[in-house]
Structures are given as structure tokens and as C-alpha cells.
Amino acid sequence: MFSLAEINNMASASTATSTTVSKREEREKLKALIGEATEKGDVETVKKLMENTTLNPAGVKIKREGLGKTPLMLACTYGQIAVVEEFLKGGADPLSQLSTGRTTLHEVCVGGHVETLKLLLQYTDKVSLKDRDGQMPAHIAAYNGETKCLRLLAEKGADLVSEDAKGRQPAHLAAMRNHKRVLQFLFDQGVDLDCRCFAGKTPLHYAAQYGALDCVKLLVQHDCDINLGDNNGYLAAHHAAKHDKLDCLCFLVKQGTSMEAPQADGKTPAHVAALHGSINVLHWLLDQGADPNSQDYFGNTPGHYACEGGHPECLNCFLQHDGEADSQNIKGDTLMDAAKKFGHPLLMQKGVTNEQPCPTCWKKYERVQWEKLHPLAPVERNITIAKSSAYKNPVPPVPRIPTQLQRNLSKHEARWQKKEPKPVGPKRDLGAAYYGDHIDPNEFFKFKIENEAFLTQ
């Protein structure tokens, strides 16, 4: 904390003419002083600066992170509520904006300073101001997972379905950062979680793209459609495959997404994974039975796209899973033709010769080789056989919890059965009802051929 004498000396030096120190330098010192006091929450120093200097805090721009921030905005960024209150009492504009268009409300929501937000909302009710990216404070709160801030903004009338410059709603931004509590709050407020941005992507697409598994599970639980495609026909599974998010892809496949699901050009998740070098996803798909030689509408296999993207590990994985090296697309291009066309012939040759193998395939190969060199002893082999055949686990099997897809399907089936008309027909007589299944027709219906010569022919 600075003493009153030091502050007064700075103030007098800033107004008196001096040959050694310019007014500009003294002004910069005062700006640095008020910026430091604001960041630390030093209310006493802020009060003394406002009372004993001619420096107007509203007109000061303190450079932080390449942006000129007012002291009020700087205090909001750090959540210094006492300093914010002092500036607001001094007449500071509660809606001062940065060059990016962000207001104090945006800055408060970044850090989740709830009490500071409550104080600002006492001075302004304009909660729908957008920055240059078209994002309101609600977008910022959702992106940073600040549910309490988002609830306060909603109570003040913030639009929870407002779109930014890319058509993304707060639900999309929350899904990107795996904030499932924010998504649950938006769902409770009646927000459609299957909403689309300008690219046609839903929150489920963004969650799968960024590996937000918790949000993927929550969205599926709320009956979001896992088979919706974006403007390019990409399902959530394609986005997970593109960005190598294996856990999200496994969950989506378990919930009913087909491993052979095509997008607009006929690419399956295996094609997309090979094109973008998602080796973990590609290996898992091929291990789970995806067809390595499936062709899209251009006749390309995952091997062609591995060569196009320049990923020798993916090409090696493709070949290790019985991919055809001489397969051709509709233009007659083989795998190496595609590699030459896109400038990767020598690189892709390393994948063919196992110089750059698939890491998972290589680990499996090393294990097989080790087991060949270190076979089990006869006693160990007999123990293993007995364990697999004669041993019976006394513990009852753990009941498997049905997936959300299975629950939804059972609900739909139950509703459909209720709507179906009940069959109404004549009742069978008592004899037929109890003995009809036990009557031997050969005892009652005997066919006699008159011309027995027919049998000898």
C-alpha cells in the first residue's frame, strides 16, 4: 500500500512543469499504480488515487493481454468486488467495452465471480450485449461452466438460445467444454438440446468432437438423436473418429450408431479416421469388424484416404487387417497412385514395409512372438485348460444395466403396443382348445390311391 504523501507527490508532479520528468511519464506511473492496486484489491489505495489525483479512472486504459482495459473492467476480471463497488460509486460506466466488444459482464462471467455479477446487475439490466463474435455474457458463462452466473443472467432475462456469429447457442459452447451441469440447467429451462449451428452441428456433435464424454452421455440420456448429420452428413461418430476421440466413439457405437454409417460422400468412420490420422479409432474399428475394404461413393477405401492424408501408420493398420493393397477407386487409382498424387509415395512406402507400423498392431505382434518363444509348461497349460472348462464361478453374474438407447426403444415399443388394436375373433370350442394340438391328422385323414399301379411306376 502506498502512503498518502507518495500519492500526493505523484499528483503534484503530474501537474507541475518539470524539465526532467514529463507529464506523460508521470501519467504512466499513475496508471501502473492504479492497475496494481485494482488487481490486488487494494481499496484504500484506489480511494486515495481517486480523491487526490486528477486522473479519471473512467478514461484510463491499462494494457493487459494486448487489450486496453479500464480499471473497472480489470477489477471485474479479478473479481475484486470492493474495488468494483468503489469505481461504480465514483461514476464508472458499468457497460464499458473493450476493443473486442466485451463488457464488464463478459469479464465477470469468465472467472465466475457471482457476487461481483450481482453487484453489476444492480447498476445495469442490459444482459444481452454482444461482442464482435456475437457472444453474450450467457455464452461466456456457458463456455466456462459457470452455472450460477448463467442462472443470474437468465433471471434478468438473458436469451438462452441466442446465437453467436457462427450460429452457436450456449448449449453448443457448454458441450465443447464438457460442462454437463450447464447442459442440465439449459435442459431444465426448456432449451432444445438438438439445436443446430450454421454448420448444422448439434451440441452432441461438438461434445463428440472435443471428447466431452460426460456431455455425450447426458445428451443421449435426454434422448438426443445420435444419428443426426450436420451439413456434410457427418454424424457425431464421424466427428469423434476425425479427432481420435475413441471413448466417445465407443459409447456412441454401444448406443446404436453403426460402424458403417456413411456421411454425404459415403465415408464411414473408418474412412474419416484414416484421412485424419486417428490411428486409435481406426485400429479399434477394424478390430471390431468394420470392413477395411468398404468403398465410398468415389470408390476410395480407408487405405486410399490414409495415403491421401500422409499417414503411414494408418495404411499399415489397414493392411494388417486384410486391406487390399491393389484396390482401385472409380478413377482406377491404387493406394500408391493416391500416395503419388498427394505427394507421399516414400512416406507411405514405410507403412507398407513396416518401418512405421501401427503402434497397437505392433504391440499385438510382439506379444504373439513372445508367446511363441515362451510357451507354457505342460502343468501351466493344463491349469489354464481346467480353469477355462471345469471352473464355475460361484458368484452370480452382475446384472447389466440397459443402455439409454435400450430404454428409449422399450418405451417406444410399449407405446406402440398400447396403440395396436387388440385381436377380436371367434373363440375356439372346448375340444379344439384343449386337444387340437394333440390330434394326429394321419388317424383321421387317410388318402387312398385307387390306381395302385401308379405306385409301381
C-alpha positions in Angstrom: 0.0 0.0 0.0 1.2 3.5 -0.9 1.2 6.4 1.6 -0.9 9.5 1.1 2.3 11.6 0.8 3.6 9.4 -2.1 0.4 9.7 -3.9 0.2 13.5 -3.4 3.8 13.8 -4.7 2.9 11.9 -7.8 -0.2 14.0 -8.3 1.7 17.3 -7.9 4.5 16.1 -10.2 1.9 15.3 -12.8 0.6 18.9 -12.8 3.8 20.9 -12.3 6.1 21.7 -15.1 9.3 19.7 -14.9 12.3 19.5 -17.1 13.4 16.1 -16.0 10.2 14.1 -15.9 7.5 14.6 -18.5 3.8 14.5 -17.7 3.4 11.5 -19.9 5.8 9.5 -17.8 4.1 10.5 -14.6 0.7 9.6 -16.0 2.0 6.2 -16.9 3.2 5.7 -13.4 -0.2 6.6 -12.0 -1.8 4.2 -14.5 0.6 1.4 -13.3 -0.2 2.3 -9.7 -4.0 2.2 -10.1 -3.7 -1.0 -12.2 -1.6 -2.8 -9.5 -3.9 -1.6 -6.7 -7.0 -2.8 -8.7 -5.6 -6.3 -9.3 -4.7 -6.7 -5.7 -8.0 -5.4 -4.4 -6.3 -2.5 -2.5 -9.4 -0.4 -1.8 -7.6 2.2 0.3 -5.0 3.0 -2.4 -7.8 3.2 -5.0 -9.7 5.7 -2.9 -6.7 7.9 -2.3 -5.9 7.9 -6.0 -9.4 8.9 -6.9 -9.5 11.6 -4.2 -6.1 13.2 -4.5 -5.2 13.0 -8.3 -6.7 14.5 -11.4 -6.6 11.0 -13.0 -10.1 9.9 -14.2 -10.3 6.1 -13.8 -13.0 6.0 -16.5 -10.7 7.4 -19.1 -7.7 5.3 -18.2 -6.8 2.3 -20.3 -4.5 -0.2 -18.7 -2.9 -2.6 -21.1 -3.4 -6.3 -20.2 -3.1 -9.2 -22.6 -2.7 -6.9 -25.5 -6.0 -5.1 -24.7 -6.7 -1.7 -23.2 -8.9 -2.3 -20.1 -10.4 0.3 -17.8 -9.8 -0.1 -14.1 -13.4 -1.2 -13.6 -13.0 -4.0 -16.2 -9.7 -5.0 -14.6 -11.4 -5.3 -11.2 -14.2 -7.3 -12.7 -11.7 -9.7 -14.3 -10.2 -10.4 -10.9 -13.5 -10.4 -9.0 -12.4 -7.6 -6.7 -15.9 -6.7 -5.5 -14.9 -3.9 -3.1 -12.9 -2.1 -5.8 -15.7 -2.6 -8.3 -18.1 -1.0 -5.8 -15.8 1.9 -5.3 -15.5 2.6 -9.1 -19.2 2.3 -9.6 -19.9 4.8 -6.7 -17.4 7.1 -8.4 -19.5 7.1 -11.6 -17.7 4.5 -13.7 -19.7 3.1 -16.7 -20.8 -0.4 -15.8 -21.0 -1.2 -19.5 -17.6 -0.1 -20.6 -16.4 -2.2 -23.6 -13.1 -3.5 -24.8 -12.0 -3.2 -28.4 -13.3 -6.7 -28.8 -16.8 -5.6 -27.8 -16.7 -7.4 -24.4 -18.3 -5.6 -21.5 -17.8 -5.9 -17.7 -20.5 -8.6 -17.6 -18.4 -10.8 -20.1 -15.3 -10.4 -17.9 -17.1 -11.3 -14.7 -18.5 -14.5 -16.3 -15.1 -15.6 -17.4 -14.0 -16.0 -13.8 -17.4 -16.9 -12.4 -17.4 -14.1 -9.8 -21.0 -14.4 -8.7 -21.1 -11.7 -6.1 -19.4 -9.2 -8.5 -22.0 -10.1 -11.1 -24.8 -9.4 -8.6 -23.4 -6.0 -7.9 -23.1 -5.1 -11.6 -26.7 -6.2 -12.3 -27.8 -3.6 -9.7 -26.4 -0.9 -12.0 -27.5 -2.3 -15.4 -30.0 -4.7 -16.8 -28.5 -4.9 -20.3 -27.5 -8.5 -20.2 -27.9 -9.2 -24.0 -25.0 -7.0 -25.3 -22.8 -9.0 -27.8 -19.1 -8.8 -28.5 -17.7 -8.8 -32.0 -18.0 -12.6 -32.1 -21.7 -12.3 -31.4 -21.4 -13.8 -28.0 -23.4 -12.5 -25.0 -22.4 -13.0 -21.3 -24.6 -16.1 -21.3 -22.3 -17.6 -23.9 -19.2 -16.8 -21.9 -20.8 -18.3 -18.7 -21.8 -21.5 -20.5 -18.3 -21.8 -22.1 -16.6 -21.5 -18.8 -19.0 -23.7 -16.9 -20.3 -21.0 -14.6 -23.8 -22.3 -13.9 -24.5 -19.8 -11.1 -23.6 -16.8 -13.3 -25.8 -18.3 -16.1 -28.7 -18.6 -13.7 -28.4 -15.0 -12.6 -28.3 -13.8 -16.2 -31.4 -16.0 -17.0 -33.3 -14.4 -14.1 -32.5 -11.0 -15.5 -33.9 -12.0 -18.9 -30.9 -13.2 -20.8 -31.7 -15.2 -24.0 -30.5 -18.7 -23.5 -31.0 -19.6 -27.2 -29.2 -16.6 -28.7 -26.8 -17.4 -31.5 -23.3 -16.1 -32.0 -21.6 -15.2 -35.3 -21.3 -19.0 -36.1 -24.9 -19.8 -35.0 -23.8 -21.5 -31.8 -26.0 -21.3 -28.7 -24.8 -21.5 -25.1 -25.6 -25.3 -25.3 -23.0 -25.8 -28.0 -20.3 -24.0 -26.1 -21.1 -25.9 -22.9 -20.9 -29.2 -24.8 -17.4 -28.2 -26.2 -16.0 -27.8 -22.7 -17.8 -30.9 -21.1 -19.9 -28.8 -18.7 -22.8 -31.2 -18.1 -24.2 -29.1 -15.3 -24.7 -26.2 -17.6 -26.4 -28.5 -20.1 -28.7 -29.9 -17.4 -29.6 -26.3 -16.4 -30.4 -25.4 -20.0 -32.5 -28.5 -20.4 -34.4 -27.7 -17.3 -35.1 -24.2 -18.8 -36.6 -25.8 -21.8 -33.8 -25.3 -24.3 -33.8 -27.7 -27.3 -30.5 -29.7 -27.0 -30.8 -30.8 -30.6 -30.3 -27.2 -31.8 -28.1 -26.6 -34.8 -25.4 -24.0 -35.6 -24.8 -22.6 -39.1 -22.7 -25.7 -39.9 -25.6 -28.0 -38.9 -23.9 -29.3 -35.8 -25.8 -30.1 -32.6 -24.3 -30.0 -29.1 -23.8 -33.8 -29.4 -21.5 -33.2 -32.5 -19.4 -30.7 -30.5 -19.2 -33.0 -27.5 -18.1 -35.9 -29.6 -15.6 -33.7 -31.5 -13.9 -32.4 -28.3 -14.1 -35.6 -26.4 -16.6 -34.5 -23.8 -17.8 -37.9 -22.8 -19.8 -36.7 -19.8 -21.8 -34.4 -22.0 -22.3 -37.1 -24.7 -23.8 -39.4 -22.0 -26.0 -36.6 -20.7 -27.3 -35.7 -24.2 -28.1 -39.3 -25.0 -29.9 -39.7 -21.7 -32.1 -36.7 -22.7 -33.0 -38.6 -26.0 -30.9 -36.5 -28.3 -30.7 -38.1 -31.8 -27.3 -39.8 -32.3 -28.0 -40.3 -36.0 -28.4 -36.6 -36.9 -26.0 -35.4 -39.5 -24.5 -31.9 -40.0 -24.5 -30.0 -43.3 -21.8 -32.5 -44.6 -23.7 -35.5 -43.4 -21.2 -36.1 -40.5 -22.8 -37.9 -37.5 -21.4 -37.5 -34.0 -19.5 -40.7 -34.6 -17.7 -39.2 -37.6 -16.6 -36.2 -35.6 -15.3 -38.5 -32.8 -13.4 -40.5 -35.5 -12.0 -37.4 -37.1 -10.5 -36.1 -33.8 -9.5 -39.5 -32.4 -11.9 -39.4 -29.5 -12.1 -43.2 -29.0 -14.1 -43.2 -25.7 -16.9 -41.1 -27.3 -17.0 -43.3 -30.4 -17.2 -46.5 -28.3 -20.1 -45.1 -26.3 -21.9 -44.0 -29.5 -21.5 -47.4 -31.1 -22.8 -49.1 -28.0 -25.8 -46.8 -28.1 -26.7 -47.9 -31.6 -24.6 -45.9 -34.1 -23.5 -48.2 -37.0 -19.7 -48.5 -37.5 -20.5 -48.5 -41.3 -22.7 -45.3 -41.1 -22.0 -43.2 -44.2 -21.8 -39.4 -44.5 -22.8 -37.4 -47.5 -19.9 -38.8 -49.6 -20.3 -42.3 -48.4 -17.4 -42.1 -46.0 -17.7 -44.4 -42.9 -15.9 -43.5 -39.6 -13.0 -45.7 -40.7 -12.6 -43.6 -43.9 -12.6 -40.4 -41.8 -10.2 -41.8 -39.2 -7.7 -42.9 -41.9 -7.9 -39.5 -43.6 -7.2 -37.5 -40.5 -4.6 -39.9 -38.9 -6.8 -41.1 -36.0 -4.9 -44.3 -35.5 -6.5 -45.4 -32.3 -10.0 -45.1 -33.7 -9.1 -46.8 -36.9 -7.5 -49.7 -35.2 -10.5 -50.2 -32.9 -13.0 -50.0 -35.7 -11.1 -52.6 -37.8 -10.7 -54.8 -34.8 -14.4 -54.6 -34.1 -15.3 -55.9 -37.5 -15.5 -52.8 -39.7 -14.9 -53.7 -43.3 -11.4 -52.5 -44.3 -12.3 -52.6 -48.0 -15.5 -50.7 -47.9 -15.6 -48.0 -50.6 -17.2 -44.6 -50.5 -19.1 -43.1 -53.5 -15.7 -42.3 -55.2 -14.5 -45.9 -54.7 -11.9 -45.0 -52.1 -11.1 -47.3 -49.2 -9.6 -46.3 -45.9 -6.2 -47.2 -47.4 -6.7 -44.5 -50.1 -7.5 -41.9 -47.5 -4.5 -42.9 -45.4 -2.3 -42.3 -48.5 -4.1 -39.0 -49.2 -3.5 -37.7 -45.7 0.0 -39.0 -45.5 -0.4 -41.3 -42.5 1.8 -44.4 -42.9 0.6 -45.9 -39.5 -3.0 -45.9 -40.7 -2.0 -47.5 -44.0 -0.1 -50.2 -42.1 -3.1 -50.8 -39.8 -5.3 -51.1 -42.9 -3.0 -53.7 -44.5 -2.6 -55.6 -41.2 -6.4 -56.0 -41.1 -6.6 -57.7 -44.5 -7.0 -54.5 -46.5 -6.4 -55.0 -50.2 -3.3 -53.2 -51.4 -4.4 -53.3 -55.1 -7.9 -52.0 -54.6 -8.9 -49.2 -57.1 -11.3 -46.3 -56.9 -13.6 -45.2 -59.8 -10.6 -43.5 -61.5 -8.6 -46.6 -61.4 -6.1 -45.3 -58.8 -4.5 -47.8 -56.4 -3.2 -47.0 -53.0 0.3 -46.0 -54.2 -1.3 -44.0 -57.0 -3.1 -42.0 -54.4 0.1 -41.6 -52.4 1.9 -40.2 -55.5 -0.9 -37.9 -56.4 -0.8 -36.3 -53.0 2.9 -36.2 -52.7 3.6 -39.0 -50.1 5.0 -42.0 -52.0 8.2 -42.5 -50.0 6.4 -41.9 -46.7 3.6 -44.4 -47.4 6.2 -47.0 -48.5 7.3 -47.0 -44.9 3.9 -48.1 -43.9 3.9 -50.9 -46.4 7.4 -52.2 -45.3 6.5 -51.9 -41.5 9.1 -49.2 -41.0 6.3 -47.1 -39.5 3.8 -49.7 -38.2 0.6 -49.2 -36.4 1.6 -49.0 -32.7 -1.3 -51.2 -31.5 -0.8 -53.8 -34.2 2.9 -53.8 -33.4 2.2 -54.5 -29.7 0.0 -57.4 -30.6 2.6 -58.8 -32.9 5.3 -58.5 -30.2 3.1 -60.3 -27.7 2.4 -63.2 -30.2 6.1 -63.6 -30.9 6.9 -63.6 -27.2 4.3 -66.3 -26.5 5.8 -68.4 -29.3 9.2 -68.1 -27.8 8.0 -68.6 -24.2 5.4 -71.4 -24.4 3.6 -72.5 -21.3 4.8 -75.5 -19.4 2.6 -78.6 -19.6 1.4 -78.1 -16.0 0.6 -74.4 -16.7 -1.2 -75.4 -19.9 -3.4 -78.0 -18.0 -4.2 -75.4 -15.3 -5.3 -73.0 -18.0 -7.5 -75.6 -19.7 -9.0 -76.6 -16.4 -9.7 -73.0 -15.4 -11.5 -72.3 -18.7 -13.5 -75.5 -18.8 -14.0 -77.0 -15.3 -14.1 -73.9 -13.1 -17.5 -72.5 -12.3 -17.7 -69.1 -10.7 -19.9 -69.2 -7.5 -20.6 -65.5 -7.7 -23.8 -64.7 -9.6 -23.3 -62.6 -12.7 -23.6 -58.9 -12.3 -26.9 -57.6 -13.8 -26.2 -55.4 -16.8 -27.8 -52.0 -16.7 -29.6 -51.4 -20.0 -28.3 -48.5 -22.1 -30.3 -45.4 -22.7 -31.0 -46.4 -26.2 -32.5 -49.7 -25.0 -34.6 -47.8 -22.5 -35.9 -45.5 -25.2 -36.7 -48.4 -27.6 -38.6 -50.2 -24.9 -40.6 -47.1 -24.1 -41.4 -46.7 -27.8 -42.3 -50.4 -28.1 -44.6 -50.2 -25.1 -46.4 -47.1 -26.5 -46.8 -48.8 -29.9 -48.3 -51.9 -28.3 -50.8 -49.8 -26.5 -51.9 -48.2 -29.8 -52.2 -51.5 -31.6 -55.9 -52.8 -31.7 -56.4 -56.0 -29.8 -57.3 -59.0 -32.0 -61.0 -59.9 -31.7 -62.1 -63.3 -33.2 -64.3 -66.3 -32.6 -63.4 -68.4 -29.6 -62.4 -72.0 -30.3 -64.6 -74.8 -29.0 -63.5 -76.6 -25.8 -62.4 -79.7 -27.6 -60.2 -77.9 -30.1 -58.9 -75.5 -27.4 -57.5 -78.4 -25.3 -56.9 -81.2 -27.7 -56.3 -79.5 -31.1 -52.5 -79.6 -30.7 -52.5 -83.3 -29.9 -54.6 -84.7 -32.7 -52.7 -86.8 -35.2 -54.1 -85.9 -38.6 -53.0 -89.2 -40.1 -55.6 -91.0 -38.0 -58.5 -89.0 -39.3 -57.5 -88.2 -42.9 -56.3 -91.2 -44.9 -55.8 -90.8 -48.6 -56.3 -93.9 -50.8 -55.0 -94.2 -54.3 -57.4 -96.2 -56.5 -54.9 -97.0 -59.2 -52.2 -98.8 -57.3 -50.3 -99.4 -60.5 -49.3 -95.8 -60.1 -47.2 -96.7 -57.1 -45.2 -99.2 -59.1 -44.2 -96.8 -61.9 
